[in-house]
């Protein structure tokens, strides 16, 4: 009788494990979506902080250059006015762009390292699962 209904018997036996599998897959996908959303939020915050730091670094760099050039003499009042306009409107954004490019390259490098670390971690977990599944249970 059991051999006649073998397919149904196997489905009845596998039904609880299918329920558990579906539930764990749903939990994993929701947690994975949540983690990805948090990772994107963190990236947005990192970019905002980097932008503020770039602006601050550019202003301090321009101020230090102006302080070094201030000791040259008293007859350069007109040149200093033109130079201040040039520094504020032309040279300042160029310095910010240079610093921003350096920061973006560093952020790209750190994101690539993070992605590589996540991949290595996942591959190691898969190897551990395969290893545990391939070992027969000890009696």
Backbone as a printed PyTorch tensor [residue, N CA C, xyz], in Angstrom:
tensor([[[ 0.8170, -1.1820,  0.0000],
         [ 0.0000,  0.0000,  0.0000],
         [ 0.8770,  1.2690,  0.0000]],

        [[ 1.9510,  1.2370,  0.7660],
         [ 2.8280,  2.3910,  0.8530],
         [ 3.5370,  2.6330, -0.4720]],

        [[ 3.9260,  1.5600, -1.1510],
         [ 4.6030,  1.7440, -2.4290],
         [ 3.6640,  2.2980, -3.4820]],

        [[ 2.3770,  2.0220, -3.3510],
         [ 1.4230,  2.5240, -4.3120],
         [ 1.2220,  4.0410, -4.1550]],

        [[ 1.2480,  4.5150, -2.9320],
         [ 1.0580,  5.9190, -2.6380],
         [ 2.3830,  6.5910, -2.2240]],

        [[ 3.4800,  6.1580, -2.8050],
         [ 4.8030,  6.6470, -2.3930],
         [ 4.9570,  8.1550, -2.6280]],

        [[ 4.5090,  8.6580, -3.7530],
         [ 4.6110, 10.0920, -4.0360],
         [ 3.8540, 10.9310, -3.0310]],

        [[ 2.6210, 10.4990, -2.7110],
         [ 1.8240, 11.2230, -1.7190],
         [ 2.4780, 11.1400, -0.3440]],

        [[ 3.0190,  9.9700, -0.0120],
         [ 3.6960,  9.7930,  1.2740],
         [ 4.8860, 10.7510,  1.3850]],

        [[ 5.6620, 10.8450,  0.3330],
         [ 6.8350, 11.7440,  0.3520],
         [ 6.4050, 13.1980,  0.4950]],

        [[ 5.3140, 13.6030, -0.1880],
         [ 4.8310, 14.9710, -0.0740],
         [ 4.3160, 15.2690,  1.3320]],

        [[ 3.6600, 14.3100,  1.9590],
         [ 3.1570, 14.5080,  3.3220],
         [ 4.3190, 14.6420,  4.2940]],

        [[ 5.3380, 13.8430,  4.1170],
         [ 6.5130, 13.9110,  4.9920],
         [ 7.2750, 15.2260,  4.7670]],

        [[ 7.3400, 15.6950,  3.5270],
         [ 8.1040, 16.9090,  3.2080],
         [ 7.3330, 18.1820,  3.4960]],

        [[ 6.0390, 18.1250,  3.7460],
         [ 5.2270, 19.3190,  3.9400],
         [ 5.7210, 20.2060,  5.0870]],

        [[ 6.0340, 19.6690,  6.2750],
         [ 6.5360, 20.5540,  7.3510],
         [ 7.8640, 21.2220,  6.9990]],

        [[ 8.7320, 20.4910,  6.3300],
         [10.0140, 21.1080,  5.9700],
         [ 9.8250, 22.1750,  4.9020]],

        [[ 8.8480, 21.9850,  4.0060],
         [ 8.5570, 23.0180,  3.0130],
         [ 8.0210, 24.2760,  3.6810]],

        [[ 7.1920, 24.1310,  4.7030],
         [ 6.6880, 25.2890,  5.4350],
         [ 7.8210, 26.0440,  6.1210]],

        [[ 8.6950, 25.3050,  6.7680],
         [ 9.8280, 25.9270,  7.4550],
         [10.7410, 26.6180,  6.4410]],

        [[10.9640, 25.9670,  5.3160],
         [11.8180, 26.5410,  4.2780],
         [11.2280, 27.8360,  3.7290]],

        [[ 9.9440, 27.8510,  3.4600],
         [ 9.3070, 29.0730,  2.9420],
         [ 9.3600, 30.2040,  3.9570]],

        [[ 9.1420, 29.8600,  5.2230],
         [ 9.1720, 30.8900,  6.2690],
         [10.5810, 31.4700,  6.4280]],

        [[11.5860, 30.6150,  6.4360],
         [12.9570, 31.1120,  6.5920],
         [13.4020, 31.8990,  5.3650]],

        [[12.9830, 31.5000,  4.1730],
         [13.3210, 32.2670,  2.9760],
         [12.6800, 33.6530,  3.0210]],

        [[11.4420, 33.7220,  3.4940],
         [10.7780, 35.0220,  3.6180],
         [11.4840, 35.8970,  4.6470]],

        [[11.8700, 35.3080,  5.7820],
         [12.5920, 36.0720,  6.8050],
         [13.9330, 36.5630,  6.2660]],

        [[14.6280, 35.6880,  5.5340],
         [15.9250, 36.0700,  4.9800],
         [15.7690, 37.2060,  3.9850]],

        [[14.7740, 37.1250,  3.1130],
         [14.6170, 38.1700,  2.1000],
         [14.2440, 39.5080,  2.7330]],

        [[13.3850, 39.4960,  3.7670],
         [13.0400, 40.7680,  4.4190],
         [14.2460, 41.3540,  5.1440]],

        [[15.0130, 40.5200,  5.8260],
         [16.2100, 41.0130,  6.5130],
         [17.2450, 41.5070,  5.5130]],

        [[17.3820, 40.7950,  4.3970],
         [18.3410, 41.2130,  3.3780],
         [17.9300, 42.5410,  2.7630]],

        [[16.6400, 42.7430,  2.5200],
         [16.1550, 44.0310,  2.0090],
         [16.3970, 45.1450,  3.0130]],

        [[16.1680, 44.8570,  4.2750],
         [16.3820, 45.8590,  5.3240],
         [17.8660, 46.2390,  5.4220]],

        [[18.7280, 45.2450,  5.3450],
         [20.1680, 45.5060,  5.4200],
         [20.6260, 46.3220,  4.2200]],

        [[20.1090, 46.0040,  3.0470],
         [20.4820, 46.7750,  1.8580],
         [20.0040, 48.2160,  1.9650]],

        [[18.8030, 48.4220,  2.5030],
         [18.3010, 49.7910,  2.6880],
         [19.1650, 50.5520,  3.6850]],

        [[19.5650, 49.8910,  4.7670],
         [20.4330, 50.5510,  5.7490],
         [21.8010, 50.8600,  5.1530]],

        [[22.2990, 49.9820,  4.3050],
         [23.5830, 50.2250,  3.6620],
         [23.4950, 51.4490,  2.7510]],

        [[22.3830, 51.5920,  2.0340],
         [22.2090, 52.7650,  1.1840],
         [22.0710, 54.0420,  2.0130]],

        [[21.3600, 53.9640,  3.1380],
         [21.2540, 55.1270,  4.0230],
         [22.6240, 55.5340,  4.5510]],

        [[23.4270, 54.5390,  4.9220],
         [24.7710, 54.8310,  5.4150],
         [25.6090, 55.5030,  4.3330]],

        [[25.4590, 55.0450,  3.0880],
         [26.2120, 55.6470,  1.9850],
         [25.8060, 57.1010,  1.7820]],

        [[24.5100, 57.3940,  1.9250],
         [24.0400, 58.7760,  1.7850],
         [24.6470, 59.6480,  2.8880]],

        [[24.6620, 59.1460,  4.1140],
         [25.2440, 59.9210,  5.2180],
         [26.7410, 60.1230,  5.0220]],

        [[27.4250, 59.1160,  4.5260],
         [28.8610, 59.2420,  4.2800],
         [29.1170, 60.3140,  3.2260]],

        [[28.2980, 60.3400,  2.1870],
         [28.4680, 61.3430,  1.1320],
         [28.1940, 62.7450,  1.6670]],

        [[27.1740, 62.8930,  2.5150],
         [26.8890, 64.2060,  3.0980],
         [28.0470, 64.6940,  3.9630]],

        [[28.5810, 63.8060,  4.7980],
         [29.7120, 64.1810,  5.6490],
         [30.9330, 64.5100,  4.7900]],

        [[31.1420, 63.7350,  3.7370],
         [32.2790, 63.9950,  2.8570],
         [32.1400, 65.3480,  2.1710]],

        [[30.9380, 65.7020,  1.7580],
         [30.7270, 67.0150,  1.1310],
         [31.0470, 68.1500,  2.0960]],

        [[30.5730, 68.0370,  3.3270],
         [30.8680, 69.0760,  4.3250],
         [32.3620, 69.1660,  4.6010]],

        [[33.0120, 68.0070,  4.6770],
         [34.4540, 68.0090,  4.9290],
         [35.2240, 68.6080,  3.7570]],

        [[34.7640, 68.3640,  2.5300],
         [35.4220, 68.9280,  1.3610],
         [35.3160, 70.4450,  1.3840]],

        [[34.1340, 70.9530,  1.6730],
         [33.9680, 72.4050,  1.7320],
         [34.8540, 73.0200,  2.8120]],

        [[34.8910, 72.3780,  3.9740],
         [35.7090, 72.8990,  5.0670],
         [37.1900, 72.8330,  4.7200]],

        [[37.6210, 71.7250,  4.1220],
         [39.0320, 71.5850,  3.7590],
         [39.4180, 72.5960,  2.6820]],

        [[38.5200, 72.8360,  1.7300],
         [38.8310, 73.8110,  0.6800],
         [38.9580, 75.2150,  1.2650]],

        [[38.0610, 75.5960,  2.1690],
         [38.1560, 76.9340,  2.7610],
         [39.4080, 77.0800,  3.6090]],

        [[39.7700, 76.0520,  4.3500],
         [40.9900, 76.1480,  5.1530],
         [42.2300, 76.1680,  4.2770]],

        [[42.2060, 75.4260,  3.1640],
         [43.3560, 75.4510,  2.2610],
         [43.5150, 76.8160,  1.6120]],

        [[42.3900, 77.4140,  1.1870],
         [42.4450, 78.7600,  0.6080],
         [42.8830, 79.7840,  1.6390]],

        [[42.4080, 79.6510,  2.8750],
         [42.8060, 80.5880,  3.9300],
         [44.2900, 80.4750,  4.2370]],

        [[44.8170, 79.2630,  4.2260],
         [46.2500, 79.1150,  4.5020],
         [47.0810, 79.6960,  3.3690]],

        [[46.6180, 79.5470,  2.1140],
         [47.3510, 80.1560,  0.9960],
         [47.2960, 81.6760,  1.0680]],

        [[46.1420, 82.2290,  1.4440],
         [46.0310, 83.6770,  1.5670],
         [46.8790, 84.1950,  2.7150]],

        [[46.9690, 83.4340,  3.7870],
         [47.7980, 83.8570,  4.9220],
         [49.2740, 83.8500,  4.5510]],

        [[49.6930, 82.9140,  3.7320],
         [51.0900, 82.8810,  3.3110],
         [51.4140, 84.0380,  2.3730]],

        [[50.4360, 84.4610,  1.5580],
         [50.6710, 85.5370,  0.6110],
         [50.4490, 86.9230,  1.2180]],

        [[49.9160, 87.0000,  2.4240],
         [49.6160, 88.3020,  3.0400],
         [50.8710, 89.0370,  3.4780]],

        [[51.9700, 88.3760,  3.6460],
         [53.2010, 88.9920,  4.1360],
         [54.0390, 89.6400,  3.0240]],

        [[53.5300, 89.7530,  1.8120],
         [54.3490, 90.2160,  0.6950],
         [54.5360, 91.7230,  0.6400]],

        [[53.6070, 92.5060,  1.1380],
         [53.8160, 93.9570,  1.1050],
         [52.5090, 94.7240,  1.2010]],

        [[52.6380, 96.0760,  1.3500],
         [51.4710, 96.9160,  1.5210],
         [50.9240, 97.4440,  0.2020]],

        [[51.6670, 97.4270, -0.8690],
         [51.2490, 98.0240, -2.1240],
         [50.3810, 97.1260, -2.9750]],

        [[49.9040, 96.0460, -2.4310],
         [49.1520, 95.0880, -3.2440],
         [47.6760, 95.0440, -2.8730]],

        [[47.0870, 96.1820, -2.4650],
         [45.6920, 96.2240, -2.0340],
         [44.7620, 95.9420, -3.2080]],

        [[45.0250, 96.5480, -4.3540],
         [44.1770, 96.3400, -5.5300],
         [44.3100, 94.9160, -6.0440]],

        [[45.5170, 94.4090, -6.0650],
         [45.7550, 93.0330, -6.5240],
         [45.0820, 92.0420, -5.5790]],

        [[45.1000, 92.3500, -4.2680],
         [44.4530, 91.4660, -3.3080],
         [42.9450, 91.4260, -3.5080]],

        [[42.3470, 92.5630, -3.8700],
         [40.9030, 92.5860, -4.1320],
         [40.5360, 91.7250, -5.3200]],

        [[41.3110, 91.8460, -6.3880],
         [41.0560, 91.0190, -7.5740],
         [41.3390, 89.5550, -7.2750]],

        [[42.4170, 89.3270, -6.5270],
         [42.7800, 87.9550, -6.1790],
         [41.7260, 87.3180, -5.2720]],

        [[41.1290, 88.1230, -4.3880],
         [40.0670, 87.5930, -3.5200],
         [38.8540, 87.1830, -4.3200]],

        [[38.4830, 88.0020, -5.3060],
         [37.3540, 87.6360, -6.1810],
         [37.6780, 86.3720, -6.9590]],

        [[38.8940, 86.2950, -7.5010],
         [39.3160, 85.1200, -8.2580],
         [39.3420, 83.8800, -7.3700]],

        [[39.8360, 84.0390, -6.1520],
         [39.9320, 82.9130, -5.2260],
         [38.5440, 82.4040, -4.8370]],

        [[37.6300, 83.3300, -4.5470],
         [36.3080, 82.9210, -4.0960],
         [35.4750, 82.2930, -5.2100]],

        [[35.5430, 82.8500, -6.4060],
         [34.6290, 82.4400, -7.4710],
         [35.2050, 81.4370, -8.4610]],

        [[36.5170, 81.3690, -8.5980],
         [37.1000, 80.4710, -9.5960],
         [37.9680, 79.4020, -8.9460]],

        [[38.9030, 79.8330, -8.1510],
         [39.8660, 78.8810, -7.5980],
         [39.2410, 78.0140, -6.5080]],

        [[38.3190, 78.5770, -5.7170],
         [37.6700, 77.8110, -4.6490],
         [36.9340, 76.5890, -5.1580]],

        [[36.0770, 76.7300, -6.1610],
         [35.4020, 75.5380, -6.7000],
         [36.3680, 74.5210, -7.3160]],

        [[37.4780, 75.0030, -7.8910],
         [38.4580, 74.0550, -8.4390],
         [39.1140, 73.2360, -7.3300]],

        [[39.4480, 73.9090, -6.2330],
         [40.0300, 73.1860, -5.1000],
         [39.0150, 72.1990, -4.5260]],

        [[37.7560, 72.6270, -4.4300],
         [36.7160, 71.7160, -3.9340],
         [36.5600, 70.5130, -4.8530]],

        [[36.6200, 70.7350, -6.1640],
         [36.4790, 69.6270, -7.0980],
         [37.6530, 68.6600, -6.9790]],

        [[38.8600, 69.1930, -6.7950],
         [40.0290, 68.3290, -6.6320],
         [39.9040, 67.4780, -5.3730]],

        [[39.5030, 68.1020, -4.2810],
         [39.3480, 67.3710, -3.0220],
         [38.2070, 66.3690, -3.1300]],

        [[37.1350, 66.7630, -3.8170],
         [35.9840, 65.8640, -3.9950],
         [36.3820, 64.6280, -4.8100]],

        [[37.1890, 64.8120, -5.8340],
         [37.6420, 63.6770, -6.6380],
         [38.5100, 62.7380, -5.8040]],

        [[39.3880, 63.3000, -4.9920],
         [40.2060, 62.4580, -4.1160],
         [39.3260, 61.6890, -3.1470]],

        [[38.3420, 62.3570, -2.5710],
         [37.4430, 61.7070, -1.6140],
         [36.5960, 60.6450, -2.2980]],

        [[36.1090, 60.9410, -3.5060],
         [35.3070, 59.9500, -4.2230],
         [36.1160, 58.7160, -4.5670]],

        [[37.3660, 58.8910, -4.9060],
         [38.2160, 57.7240, -5.1810],
         [38.4130, 56.8990, -3.9110]],

        [[38.6060, 57.5500, -2.7800],
         [38.7450, 56.8240, -1.5170],
         [37.4560, 56.1030, -1.1600]],

        [[36.2920, 56.7560, -1.3630],
         [35.0110, 56.1070, -1.0870],
         [34.7820, 54.9190, -2.0130]],

        [[35.1460, 55.0570, -3.2810],
         [35.0100, 53.9470, -4.2150],
         [35.8650, 52.7680, -3.7760]],

        [[37.0840, 53.0500, -3.3650],
         [37.9770, 51.9890, -2.8980],
         [37.4170, 51.2950, -1.6600]],

        [[36.8990, 52.0650, -0.7010],
         [36.3480, 51.4380,  0.5050],
         [35.0830, 50.6430,  0.1970]],

        [[34.2450, 51.1310, -0.7350],
         [33.0490, 50.3750, -1.0960],
         [33.4020, 49.0810, -1.8180]],

        [[34.4320, 49.1170, -2.6570],
         [34.8730, 47.8900, -3.3080],
         [35.4260, 46.8940, -2.2980]],

        [[36.1810, 47.3910, -1.3110],
         [36.6780, 46.5020, -0.2600],
         [35.5370, 45.8950,  0.5530]],

        [[34.5200, 46.6970,  0.8450],
         [33.3740, 46.1950,  1.5920],
         [32.6250, 45.1350,  0.7960]],

        [[32.4330, 45.3770, -0.4870],
         [31.7580, 44.4060, -1.3410],
         [32.5540, 43.1090, -1.4230]],

        [[33.8510, 43.2180, -1.5600],
         [34.7060, 42.0350, -1.6000],
         [34.6370, 41.2630, -0.2860]],

        [[34.6260, 41.9580,  0.8330],
         [34.5390, 41.2940,  2.1330],
         [33.2030, 40.5730,  2.2920]],

        [[32.1210, 41.1850,  1.8270],
         [30.8090, 40.5440,  1.9170],
         [30.7740, 39.2890,  1.0520]],

        [[31.3400, 39.3760, -0.1420],
         [31.3770, 38.2030, -1.0130],
         [32.1850, 37.0760, -0.3890]],

        [[33.3370, 37.4130,  0.1730],
         [34.1680, 36.3910,  0.8160],
         [33.4240, 35.7670,  1.9860]],

        [[32.7490, 36.5730,  2.7800],
         [31.9930, 36.0480,  3.9090],
         [30.8900, 35.1140,  3.4350]],

        [[30.1500, 35.5050,  2.4320],
         [29.0720, 34.6460,  1.9230],
         [29.6080, 33.3470,  1.3520]],

        [[30.7030, 33.4170,  0.6140],
         [31.2860, 32.2020,  0.0450],
         [31.7650, 31.2800,  1.1580]],

        [[32.3660, 31.8350,  2.1980],
         [32.8070, 31.0070,  3.3290],
         [31.6210, 30.3470,  4.0230]],

        [[30.5210, 31.0660,  4.1720],
         [29.3290, 30.4750,  4.7860],
         [28.7990, 29.3410,  3.9220]],

        [[28.7970, 29.5360,  2.6090],
         [28.3380, 28.4670,  1.7190],
         [29.2350, 27.2470,  1.8310]],

        [[30.5480, 27.4550,  1.9260],
         [31.4580, 26.3270,  2.0890],
         [31.2110, 25.5950,  3.4080]],

        [[30.9370, 26.3470,  4.4650],
         [30.6450, 25.7130,  5.7490],
         [29.3720, 24.8780,  5.6510]],

        [[28.3420, 25.4150,  4.9950],
         [27.0980, 24.6480,  4.8170],
         [27.3500, 23.3840,  4.0060]],

        [[28.0990, 23.5160,  2.9080],
         [28.3960, 22.3370,  2.0890],
         [29.1930, 21.3180,  2.8770]],

        [[30.1370, 21.7800,  3.6580],
         [30.9510, 20.8790,  4.4620],
         [30.0950, 20.1430,  5.4910]],

        [[29.2050, 20.8660,  6.1510],
         [28.3400, 20.2480,  7.1560],
         [27.3540, 19.2710,  6.5170]],

        [[26.8950, 19.5670,  5.3200],
         [25.9710, 18.6650,  4.6410],
         [26.6580, 17.4200,  4.1010]],

        [[27.9450, 17.5510,  3.7680],
         [28.6420, 16.4050,  3.1970],
         [29.1510, 15.4310,  4.2390]],

        [[29.2600, 15.8700,  5.4910],
         [29.7310, 14.9790,  6.5520],
         [28.5450, 14.1320,  7.0390]],

        [[28.7140, 12.8120,  7.0170],
         [27.6170, 11.9780,  7.5420],
         [27.5170, 12.1240,  9.0640]],

        [[26.3040, 12.0330,  9.5890],
         [26.1660, 12.1670, 11.0470],
         [26.8330, 10.9970, 11.7600]],

        [[27.4920, 11.3230, 12.8590],
         [28.1620, 10.2600, 13.6240],
         [27.1650,  9.5500, 14.5120]],

        [[27.3550,  8.2580, 14.5960],
         [26.4120,  7.4640, 15.3900],
         [26.9370,  7.2070, 16.7790]]])
